[in-house]
Amino acid sequence: NKDYIYNYNILHLKGITSQSLRMNHYGEMYPPEYRAIVNSFNQSLISEVRSNEIFQIPESINVPDSIDWREKGAVTEIKDQGQCGACWAFSAIGALEGQYFMKTGKLVTLSEQNLIDCSTDYGNSGCKSGTMNGAFKYINQTGGINTEAAYPYEAEESNGCKFKTNDTIKVKGYVDIPKGDENALKAAVALVGPISAAVDAGQLSFQFYASGIYYEPNCRNDRLTRGVLIVGYGTENNKDYWLVKNSCSTIWGEDGYIKVARNKRNHCGIASAASYPKL
């Protein structure tokens, strides 16, 4: 891995790649171990949890050239999923936290553990795999989601569901972004707020991403392995990017974030399974 990172960064210095890499806490893991933790979005369930409602760009609306929801207070701090393969839960919760902020002006940290323990009837498998839409569906149909304070994170599947009915945020439904449509995704991020998305995170360049705009030729837009949260977009050195929140602690990436190439044919599938909850 160290040789790979060293050689990759030489390419970066020569301007051949737009991102740089560095060793991180995933460097000591064997590939199957890393994949089990990080690549836990269950792509096979997408059709089962598809929404009846598809986002449409409102007519005569001005979509800004850039936006960063962190600056507006809609994004909680970077979280660390630890040894639990629950990227799907962190992505879903991030979108919920954003929507709750948009509705109330309050930023409240919500409970991933609630989803890990309680949403198995909706296709999710705790620390093994799941989908954001499955999480939204669960919350919609069972009466809400707890705050992190009421239902703290344990980084493992705990013994049964401990959902508390008196400390909840409710969800009316969820909306899908048209598959592969980066213009619609841009409008949704600008108008709605942070959006859940899935990407192909299966490359070493993702595992050891440090900074820059992530463009990986081996990335596929039809292979989705990881749930993430889009919190903005912009342009840097004439290159468009999506600003993406991960759940791998602040050690990974740009203090826990990654900039993914935008308007590059739905790079890594960033617009292939994007959605958000309605509060």
C-alpha positions in Angstrom: 0.0 0.0 0.0 2.8 2.4 0.8 4.4 1.8 -2.6 1.1 2.4 -4.3 0.6 5.7 -2.4 4.1 6.9 -3.1 3.9 6.1 -6.8 0.4 7.6 -7.0 1.6 10.9 -5.4 4.4 11.2 -8.0 1.7 11.1 -10.7 -0.1 13.8 -8.7 3.0 16.0 -8.5 3.4 15.7 -12.3 -0.3 16.8 -12.7 -1.4 13.4 -14.0 -3.9 12.8 -11.2 -6.1 15.5 -9.6 -6.0 13.9 -6.1 -3.3 13.0 -3.7 -3.2 10.0 -1.3 -1.8 9.3 2.1 -1.6 6.4 4.5 -4.5 6.2 7.0 -6.1 3.9 9.5 -7.3 1.6 6.7 -3.7 0.8 5.7 -3.3 -2.1 8.1 -6.5 -3.8 7.0 -6.7 -6.8 4.6 -8.8 -5.9 1.6 -11.8 -8.2 2.6 -11.8 -6.6 6.1 -11.7 -3.1 4.6 -14.5 -3.9 2.1 -16.7 -5.4 4.8 -16.6 -2.1 6.7 -16.5 0.5 4.0 -18.4 -1.0 1.1 -21.7 -1.8 2.7 -24.3 -0.2 0.5 -26.6 -2.9 -0.7 -27.0 -2.1 -4.4 -29.2 -5.2 -5.0 -32.0 -3.6 -3.0 -32.3 -0.4 -5.0 -35.4 -1.4 -7.0 -37.2 -2.6 -3.9 -36.9 0.7 -2.0 -37.4 3.0 -5.0 -39.5 6.0 -4.2 -42.8 6.8 -6.0 -41.7 10.4 -6.0 -39.0 11.7 -8.3 -37.4 15.1 -7.9 -38.1 17.6 -10.6 -36.2 20.8 -11.2 -38.6 23.7 -10.6 -39.0 26.0 -13.6 -37.5 29.4 -13.8 -35.2 28.7 -10.8 -31.7 30.0 -10.5 -29.3 27.3 -9.2 -26.1 28.9 -7.7 -22.7 28.0 -9.2 -21.6 26.7 -5.8 -22.9 25.9 -2.4 -21.5 24.5 0.9 -24.2 23.6 3.5 -21.5 23.4 6.2 -21.2 27.1 6.0 -25.0 27.5 6.5 -25.0 25.2 9.6 -26.9 22.3 8.1 -24.2 19.6 8.6 -23.1 17.9 11.8 -19.5 17.1 12.6 -17.7 14.3 10.8 -18.6 10.9 12.4 -16.7 7.7 12.6 -18.5 4.5 11.9 -15.6 2.4 13.3 -15.7 -1.3 12.6 -19.4 -1.3 11.7 -20.4 -1.5 8.0 -23.2 1.1 8.3 -22.3 3.8 5.8 -25.9 3.6 4.6 -27.1 4.6 8.1 -24.7 7.6 8.3 -25.7 8.8 4.8 -29.4 8.6 5.7 -28.9 10.3 9.0 -26.9 13.1 7.5 -29.7 13.8 5.0 -32.2 13.7 7.9 -30.1 16.1 10.0 -30.0 18.4 7.1 -33.7 18.3 6.4 -34.4 18.9 10.1 -32.2 21.9 10.0 -33.9 23.2 6.9 -37.3 22.9 8.6 -36.5 24.2 12.1 -33.1 26.0 11.9 -31.8 23.6 14.6 -28.9 21.2 14.0 -29.6 18.1 16.0 -27.4 14.9 15.9 -29.6 11.9 15.1 -29.1 8.2 15.8 -27.4 5.9 13.3 -27.6 3.1 16.0 -31.4 3.4 15.9 -31.3 2.4 12.2 -28.7 -0.3 12.7 -30.7 -2.0 15.4 -34.3 -1.5 14.2 -34.6 -1.4 10.4 -33.9 -5.0 9.5 -37.5 -5.4 8.2 -36.7 -2.9 5.5 -33.8 -4.8 3.9 -31.1 -3.4 6.1 -28.6 -5.7 7.8 -27.1 -3.8 10.7 -23.4 -3.5 10.5 -23.3 -5.6 7.3 -25.2 -3.7 4.6 -28.3 -1.5 3.9 -29.7 1.4 1.8 -30.6 4.9 2.6 -34.1 4.6 1.1 -34.7 1.5 3.3 -33.8 3.7 6.3 -36.2 6.4 5.2 -38.9 3.9 4.7 -38.4 2.4 8.1 -38.6 5.9 9.8 -41.6 6.8 7.8 -43.5 3.6 8.7 -42.5 3.1 12.3 -43.1 6.6 13.7 -39.7 8.4 13.7 -36.0 8.4 14.5 -34.3 9.0 17.8 -31.7 11.6 18.5 -28.1 10.5 19.1 -28.5 11.5 22.8 -31.5 9.2 23.2 -30.0 6.3 21.3 -26.1 6.6 21.3 -23.8 5.0 18.7 -22.1 1.7 19.7 -20.3 0.8 16.4 -21.9 -2.7 16.6 -25.3 -4.3 16.4 -26.7 -4.2 19.9 -29.2 -6.7 21.4 -32.5 -5.7 19.8 -34.2 -2.4 19.0 -34.3 0.2 21.8 -36.3 2.8 19.9 -37.9 5.4 22.2 -41.3 6.6 21.0 -41.1 9.9 22.9 -37.9 11.4 21.4 -38.5 11.3 17.7 -38.2 13.2 14.4 -40.8 12.0 11.9 -40.5 11.5 8.1 -43.4 11.9 5.6 -41.6 10.1 2.8 -38.6 10.3 0.6 -37.7 11.5 -2.9 -35.4 10.0 -5.5 -33.2 12.1 -7.8 -33.5 11.0 -11.5 -30.9 8.3 -12.0 -27.7 9.6 -13.5 -28.9 13.2 -13.8 -26.2 15.5 -12.4 -28.1 18.7 -13.3 -31.1 17.5 -11.2 -28.8 16.5 -8.4 -27.2 19.9 -8.5 -30.6 21.6 -8.2 -31.6 19.3 -5.4 -28.4 20.0 -3.4 -29.0 23.7 -3.9 -32.7 23.8 -3.2 -33.3 21.0 -0.8 -30.1 20.6 1.2 -27.7 17.7 1.8 -28.5 14.7 -0.3 -27.9 11.0 0.3 -25.9 9.3 -2.4 -24.1 6.0 -3.2 -20.7 5.8 -4.9 -18.2 3.2 -6.1 -15.7 3.4 -3.3 -13.9 0.1 -4.2 -10.6 1.5 -5.4 -7.4 1.9 -3.4 -7.4 5.6 -4.5 -10.6 6.1 -2.5 -9.3 4.1 0.5 -6.3 6.4 0.8 -7.7 9.6 -0.6 -6.1 12.7 1.0 -7.1 15.8 -1.0 -7.9 17.2 -4.4 -10.8 16.4 -6.8 -11.3 12.7 -6.9 -11.2 11.3 -10.4 -10.6 7.5 -10.8 -10.7 6.0 -14.3 -11.5 2.6 -12.8 -14.6 3.9 -11.0 -17.9 2.7 -12.4 -21.2 4.5 -12.2 -23.2 1.2 -12.1 -21.3 -0.3 -9.2 -22.4 1.4 -6.0 -20.6 0.2 -2.8 -20.8 3.1 -0.3 -23.4 5.5 1.1 -22.2 9.1 1.5 -23.7 12.6 1.9 -23.5 15.3 -0.7 -23.2 18.6 1.2 -22.4 21.0 -1.6 -20.6 21.5 -4.9 -18.3 24.0 -6.6 -15.4 24.5 -9.0 -11.7 24.4 -8.2 -9.0 25.2 -10.8 -11.7 25.0 -13.5 -12.7 21.5 -12.4 -16.3 20.9 -11.1 -16.7 18.8 -8.0 -19.3 17.5 -5.5 -18.5 18.1 -1.8 -19.1 14.8 -0.1 -19.2 13.9 3.6 -17.9 10.5 4.5 -18.1 8.7 7.9 -14.5 7.5 8.3 -13.4 10.0 10.9 -11.4 13.2 10.2 -8.2 11.3 9.6 -9.5 10.2 6.2 -9.6 12.7 3.2 -9.9 16.4 3.6 -10.8 16.4 7.3 -13.3 13.6 6.6 -14.6 15.0 3.3 -13.9 14.2 -0.4 -14.4 16.3 -3.5 -15.7 14.0 -6.3 -15.4 15.0 -9.9 -18.7 16.6 -11.1 -20.1 16.6 -14.7 -17.8 13.7 -15.6 -20.5 11.3 -16.8 -21.9 10.6 -13.3 -18.5 9.8 -12.0 -18.4 6.8 -9.6 -22.2 6.7 -9.8 -22.7 9.8 -7.6 -26.1 10.5 -9.2 -27.1 6.8 -9.6 -29.0 6.4 -6.3 -29.4 9.8 -4.8 -32.3 10.6 -2.5 -33.6 12.7 0.4 -36.2 12.4 3.1 -39.3 14.6 3.4 -40.0 15.9 6.9 
